Each structure stands twice: as C-alpha cells, then as structure tokens.
Amino acid sequence: MTSVRRGGTAAVAALSLCLAAPMVPGAERPAGAARLNLFQLTARADLVVHVRVREGALKFASVEVLEAMKGSPPAPRLRVAFRDFNRDRGVRGDPIVFPDGQEEILFLVPHAQAPRRKKDSDLFELLNAPQGRITVPAEGAGPILDAVRRLAALAAADPSSQLDGLHRFLGGENLYLIEASLDEMGRLRAAAPSLYPALLHLLQSPSASIRARSLRLLGQAFSAGDREGSAEAGDPARAALAGVIERARNDRDESVRVEAVMAIAAWPGRREVESELRAIAAQDPAQAVRYEAEKALYRGRQ
C-alpha cells in the first residue's frame, strides 16, 4: 500500500491531538456546533450502536440495541435523552423525533445530567445533538452500516495507521467511506503527492459531492508544493493539474467548477495557469465560477 506519511507528519500530530482531547458529555449539544464528519463522530463517541426505536415518545427514547459498533452497551435496551435539545434549540433546526420502529445509528456519550448511579448507566445523549444520529434506510442499508463498522475499527488504531487507512478507503467503492476519508484528510490538511492517483480517479465519480471534495484536497496538495511544477509529461502533479483544469472547464456542476478554480489558483506555478483562469473568468456561464477565477487573478497580481 502507498503510504501517506510523506508530507503527513503534521497531519499525524494533529490527528493525535484531536482524538486525544477529552470530550465533555453534553458540551457539543448546541445546534450551532461545528459539524463533525463521519470519522470524527465515530472516533469521538463513547458508544456507537445500531438500534431500533421501541418507544420514542417517552421522556427518554427507549431503543433496542441491534449491534454494538463501538464500545460495550451496558444493557440490551438504552435510554436516549433528547428533549433538552428540543427545548433549547429555539427556532434553529428541526426537533429531534424518534419514530417507533425506526432503525438508527446513534453516536452516544453519557448523559451530562444523569446521576452517577448504576441504574442510570443506560442513559445516554447524542453526540453533537442532531448530528449524532443517522437514520438507517429501509433498503440499501449495507453501505452505511459497513462504513461505520470500518471507521470504528480504524478509530482504535494509532494516528499514522489511521491516515493510511483513510487513504486506503479512497480506492474503495463505499461512498460513505470515501466522503468521510476526504473530509477528514482535508480537515487535517493531510494532502500528499501519493494521493494524486486516487484523487484523479475520484474526479470521474458520478457524485458531485465527491468530485468537489477531491478537488479541495488537490488544492491543498498544490498549495503545499514548493516548485513551479515539473515539465515531465509523466509528473503526477502535472497530471493532477490537467485533471483539475478539465473539471473547471467541463464539469456540469457549478459548485464543482468553483472548487476546481480554487484548486487551479493554488498551483505554485502561477504563470502556467493564468491563461486558464482568464478564460474561465471570461467564458464560464456561472457567475460564481467567473467570480472565483477573477478573484484568483486579482490575488495573483498582488
């Protein structure tokens, strides 16, 4: 397997600090809390469980554990506190509701207000309030369940192995794993030249979200470059730039073209991409894309 350690030392240190930081139960309850990606949710939760809602209208929702994906449930049935969030959320967001019979993946921490008594060991709350649940679809549940299982196993590894595992997921077919890996590696600024082949492949994904995330990571890799770019036709960085330019010119999704322009602007050899940016600024049908290209040209002149 190709390692991501080159250029990833700082990312390994950042990952270690992020996951080692103590999580205070209930501290991430506000609706405005920063959104966590799927890997962060899995790594930070004390307990990750696949459940079926038995009684959702009680003071605490009663859920039956179908599978423990991370941690050891203290009982086959758990109680989940959620009404404090519904009471305090104001006009922001939708209330949390647990319909009877619905299956969920829950990312749980001990309830902040629960008395420290053995009989209350089954009482939990959602990590980051509404972010801490994923409704399991009635059909096609396999990919999301598999993704959370594999992320839970990866979260137990050391930070360096975690980065290698995230890189490995990019070459798979599970879209949940690919998105989580792109998000986490982007958050850690873990882009490295060894990622170019995988990211180039993902630029062909039918998912606009994955294409956009891949471009964001390519832009980070370009920003970390300390050279003008090799003139060799087989240079991976130059091949990656060609793939980014193709997306900026031809992708059908406006948001993807915006990300592509931002990645082009990050290329360290400004003179090589200036003509492309000028053409996009003049020709792209979307104002947001033209604006991003004009902004890149302005910054280049500074």
N, C-alpha and C positions, 0 to 999 in steps of 0.2 A: 504494500500500500504506500502511496506517495505521502510523505509526512508534510504537515503544515508548520513544522517548527521554525523553518526559515522565515524570519520576519515576524514570528509569532510569540517571541519571548514576553513582550509587554502584554500581549493578549492573555497568555497563560497566567501571568501575575494578576491581571485584572479579574480574570475568572475566579481565581483562588480567593481574592478579597471579597468579591461579590457574594460567593456562595458560603464563605466563612462568616459573613456578617450575621449577627444574631437577629432573628426575626421576632418581633414582639407581637404576640397574638392580638389581633384586633387593630393593630396600628395602621393597616392598609385598608380600613373599611371605607373611607370616604369615596364617593362616586368619582371625584376628580383625581384619584390616584393614578399615577403613571401606568400605562397599560403594559402588562408583562407578556412576553411571548410564551409559547407553549413549553419551551425548555425551562424558562425561569419559573413558571407556575409549578412544573413538576419538581424542580430542584428545591424550591423554597417551601413547598407544602410539607407538613409533618406526615400527612396521610393522604394518599390518592386512592380512591375507590370507585369502582363501577357499581352503581346501586340502582334499585327500583324503589320508587316512592310508594310507600304504603299509606301514609296519612299526611297529606301536605297542608291541611287546614288547622292543625294544632298549633299551640304556642311555639313548639319546636317541631319542624318537619320530621317525621319518622321514616327512615329509609332502611331497606334491607340490603345488606352487602352481598353483591353477586361475585365480586372479585376484588381482592386487595392488590393494587398495582404498585403501591409503595407504602411501607410501614405495615404495622400489625393492628387491625381494628380490635378494640377492647371487647367488642360484642358483635353478634351477628346482625343486630339492628343498632343504628346510630340515631341520635337526635341532632338536628342541624338548626342553629339559631340564624334567623334572617329578618325578624320583624324590627330589630333595631335599625337596620339599614333602611327598611321601608319607611319607618317613622322619621328618620333624619335626612332622607335624601332630598327633601324639598321638591322643587319642580324639575330636578335634573334626573333624567333617565327613567326607565320603567321600573315598577316594583318587582321584587323577586317573588315568583309564584312557583310552587311545586305541585303540579297536577298529579293526582293519584294514578299510579300505574306507569308513569313515565320513567324511562331509564336515563340516568345521568352519569357523567364522570365528574366527581367532586374533588376539588383540591382544598384540603381542610387543615385548619390549625385549631388548637384547643380554644374553646370559647373564653374570651377575655374576662367575662363577668361570672364564670362558673365557680362556685365554691370548690376549694381543693379537697373534695371528698371522693372516696372510691365510687360511690353510687352515681357520681356525675362524670365519671371517666368517659362515658359515651357521648358527651355533649361537645359539639364542635361548631365552628363557624367557617364560612367560605373565605379563603384567601383572596384579598382584594375584592371582597363583596361580589358583585355580579360577575366579575371576571373569573371567579373560582368555580365555574360550572360549565360543562359542555353537555348539551342535550344530545343523547345518542340517537341517531336517525333510525327509524323503523326498518329501513332497508339500507344495505351498504355500510353497516357499522364497523366492518372489519378493519378498514384502514385507520380510522381514528383510534380504535382500541389498540391496535398493533403499535401505532406511533407512540401512544402514552406509555405502553409497556417498555418499549425500547428506550425511550427517553428516561424513564425511571431507572432502568438498569445503567444507562450512561451517567446519570447524575451521581451514582455511587462511586464512579471512577475518579482518579486524580485529574487535575485540570488539564494537563498535557494530553492525557488519553481522551478526555472529553473533546478537545479540539480535533484530534484525529478522528474520533467517532462522528462528529458533526460533518467533517469533510467527507467521510465515507457515505453518509446519508445522502449527500448531493448527487451521488451516482445511482441512487435507487429510483423506485417508481412511486413511493408513497408521498403524495403531495403534502401531507401534513408534516412529515419529517423534513422534506425539502424546505418548506417555508420556515419551519422552526430553526433549521440549521442556518439558513440565510439571515434570518433575523438576529440570531444570537451571535453569529460571526460578524455581522455588521455592527451590532451593539458593542462588541469587544474590539472592533477595528482590527480584525484578525485576517484581513485580506493578504494574500501572499501570491507570488508568481506561480506556485504549484497549483493554485486554484483556477488558473486561466482555462485549461481544457474543460473542466467541469462547468464553469460559468458560461463559456461559449456554447456548450451543448444546451444549457438551460435557456439560452436566448431563443431557442426554437420551440420552447414549451407552448402549448395552446393556452396556458394560463397567463393572462396579462399581469397578474399579481407576481407570479414567479419571475417573469421577464423583468419586471420593474425592480424587484429585489436583487436580481442578479446584476443588473446594471449599476445599482447602488454600490454593490460590493466591488465591481470592476472599477468604478470611480475611486473608491478607497485605495485599491491596488495601484492605480495610475498616480494618485496623489503621493503615494509613498515612494515613487520612482525618483532616482537621483541622476537620471541621464536623459539625453534627448531622444532616446529610442534607437534601437539597432536598425541598420539598413538591410540586415539579412532577411531574406524572404521567409525563412523558417522561424524567425524570432517569435516566441509565444506572445510577448506583449504586443507586437505589431499585428499579429493575427487577431488578438483580442480587440485592438483598436478598430480594425476593419469590421469586425462583427458589431461593435457598438455603433459605428457610423451607418452601417446597413439598417440597424434598428431605428436610428434617428431619422433616416430618410424614408423608410418604408413601413414601419410598424403601423398597424391600423388603429392602435390605441393611443390617444393623445397623451395620457399620463405616462405611458412607456416612452414615448418620444421625448417628453420632458426629462425623464431620468437619463435617457441616452445623451441628450445635450449636456446635462450636468457632468456625465462621465467623460465626454469628449473634452469639456473645459478643464478637467482635472489632468489631462495628458501633459506630461512635463515638457514636451517639445511644442511650445505654443505655435511656432511658425508652421508646423506640419498640419495643424488643424484649423488655422484661421480661415482659410478659404471655405472649408466645410461649414464653419459657424456662420460666415457671411451668407452663404447660400441658403442655409436653414432660416436665418433671420429674415431673409427676403421672400422666401418661397413657401414656407410651411403654412398650411391652411388654418392652423390653430393659433390664436393669439398667445396662449400660454407658452407654446413652444417657441414662437418667434421672440417673445419677451425673454425667455431663458437664454436664447442664443445671443440676443443683443446685450444682455447683462454680462455674459461671458466675454464678449468682445470689449465691452467697456472696461471690465476688470483687467483684461489683457493689456489695455492701453495705459493702465496706471503704472 
